[in-house]
Structures are given as structure tokens and as C-alpha cells.
Amino acid sequence: METIGKYSRKLYKCTRCGLEQEHGTNHWGDIYPSCKGCSWKNPLDPCPVMECQEKMPEGYKKPAKWKKVKLGDIADIIVA
């Protein structure tokens, strides 16, 4: 099964605030852009998960979800 298709604009919904926005992608999986509805309220996590609201065509599957990490998860933070 394919995960990538032709580039098109699709409706996506923010999983944090519910705002729906159109984004251009070549797949039907989650995307991680900043959200006009809530990113300004969350400066330490400005890129919520956006779920595609369009029906995926037959023969395609969603790409794997990204693992979101914070700086402290991958490096030690030293305060001098």
C-alpha cells in the first residue's frame, strides 16, 4: 500500500483546539504545522498534531505518526 499520493489541499483539524484549516500535503496522515487558533497560547509546544479530515482513497495507508520530544528528552539542560 502507498502512503504518498498526489499533492492536494485537504482539510485538517487541530487536535488541541479543534480549529479546521486547509493544508497542502501529499498524504492523508497527521501533520505538525503551527495552528492559527492555539499556537500563540502554547509557545513551548507551538506545533500541535493536525488530523486529516478527508477520506483516504483506496490503496493508501497513513504514514507513521511522529514522536514529539522536548529538548530535555534529548539533551541535558544546564542552568548556570
Secondary structure as GFF3:
##gff-version 3
##sequence-region A 1 80
A	DSSP	beta_strand	8	14	.	.	.	ID=ss1
A	DSSP	beta_strand	20	25	.	.	.	ID=ss2
A	DSSP	three_ten_helix	39	41	.	.	.	ID=ss3
A	DSSP	beta_strand	50	52	.	.	.	ID=ss4
A	DSSP	alpha_helix	71	74	.	.	.	ID=ss5
###
